[in-house]
Amino acid sequence: DCLESEDPVDRRRHARLPLSVDLTVYSDRAGVVPGRVSDMSDSGFSAVLPLELSLGEVVRVELHLDSGVKISSAVVRNRTAFRHGFEFLPVSVLTPRP
């Protein structure tokens, strides 16, 4: 688990660790988008994509880790050109309600 930063200037809830893995983003607007993760924390990750996704867009992501493909949903929280910041969504957001 990543620990919370003790630096009061650091606004992140969780420490980010460098990570370089491929990912696939599934966007309703942009379709299937390949990308590369640059860092990850307990709550999200940054990735470089070949196009710009919209802020607030909810996407499905496949992270291609050494241990296998991990699937999650995430929301685009920030963007600087082609570098995107994603926040993982809780599983309850993914489950349809009866």
FENHU-V382812 format. One record per residue. N is the residue number from 1. PHI is phi in whole degrees, -180 to 180 (* if undefined). PSI is psi in whole degrees, 0 to 359 (NA if undefined). NEAR is the number of other ideal C-beta (glycine too) atoms within 10 Angstrom. Layout:
# FENHU-V382812
n->(N | N)
phi->(PHI | PHI)
psi->(PSI | PSI)
near->(NEAR | NEAR)
This chain:
# FENHU-V382812
n->(1 | 2 | 3 | 4 | 5 | 6 | 7 | 8 | 9 | 10 | 11 | 12 | 13 | 14 | 15 | 16 | 17 | 18 | 19 | 20 | 21 | 22 | 23 | 24 | 25 | 26 | 27 | 28 | 29 | 30 | 31 | 32 | 33 | 34 | 35 | 36 | 37 | 38 | 39 | 40 | 41 | 42 | 43 | 44 | 45 | 46 | 47 | 48 | 49 | 50 | 51 | 52 | 53 | 54 | 55 | 56 | 57 | 58 | 59 | 60 | 61 | 62 | 63 | 64 | 65 | 66 | 67 | 68 | 69 | 70 | 71 | 72 | 73 | 74 | 75 | 76 | 77 | 78 | 79 | 80 | 81 | 82 | 83 | 84 | 85 | 86 | 87 | 88 | 89 | 90 | 91 | 92 | 93 | 94 | 95 | 96 | 97 | 98)
phi->(* | -83 | -92 | -68 | -69 | -91 | -77 | -65 | -77 | -76 | -85 | -73 | -74 | -133 | -65 | -100 | -114 | -62 | -156 | -128 | -139 | -75 | -145 | -123 | -107 | -110 | -114 | -62 | -86 | -100 | 83 | -88 | -127 | -78 | -162 | -138 | -75 | -112 | -160 | -148 | -135 | -64 | -106 | 178 | -159 | -112 | -148 | -102 | -121 | -79 | -149 | -97 | -92 | -79 | -61 | 87 | -70 | -95 | -131 | -100 | -126 | -117 | -96 | -95 | -88 | -59 | -82 | 129 | -84 | -111 | -111 | -153 | -110 | -149 | -118 | -76 | -99 | -154 | -156 | -130 | 57 | -100 | -91 | -117 | -106 | -114 | -112 | -63 | -98 | -65 | -57 | -61 | -71 | -84 | -86 | -64 | -90 | -66)
psi->(144 | 141 | 153 | 146 | 140 | 351 | 116 | 341 | 332 | 116 | 356 | 142 | 329 | 146 | 143 | 140 | 139 | 140 | 135 | 96 | 156 | 154 | 161 | 129 | 134 | 110 | 134 | 327 | 315 | 350 | 213 | 124 | 119 | 155 | 185 | 124 | 139 | 333 | 162 | 152 | 184 | 333 | 350 | 194 | 164 | 144 | 150 | 127 | 157 | 1 | 169 | 127 | 158 | 141 | 137 | 352 | 135 | 130 | 162 | 138 | 144 | 116 | 124 | 81 | 163 | 328 | 357 | 180 | 128 | 131 | 137 | 170 | 149 | 162 | 141 | 115 | 329 | 165 | 135 | 104 | 244 | 1 | 124 | 143 | 123 | 143 | 128 | 143 | 145 | 153 | 325 | 335 | 331 | 337 | 122 | 143 | 143 | NA)
near->(6 | 14 | 8 | 12 | 15 | 7 | 9 | 6 | 5 | 11 | 7 | 13 | 13 | 15 | 16 | 19 | 11 | 8 | 16 | 8 | 16 | 14 | 22 | 16 | 23 | 14 | 18 | 9 | 10 | 16 | 9 | 9 | 19 | 12 | 21 | 15 | 20 | 16 | 15 | 21 | 20 | 14 | 15 | 22 | 23 | 19 | 28 | 13 | 20 | 10 | 13 | 14 | 21 | 11 | 12 | 8 | 17 | 14 | 22 | 15 | 21 | 15 | 20 | 14 | 14 | 5 | 6 | 7 | 11 | 12 | 11 | 17 | 16 | 23 | 17 | 21 | 14 | 12 | 16 | 9 | 8 | 13 | 14 | 26 | 18 | 28 | 14 | 17 | 16 | 9 | 9 | 7 | 10 | 12 | 8 | 4 | 4 | 3)
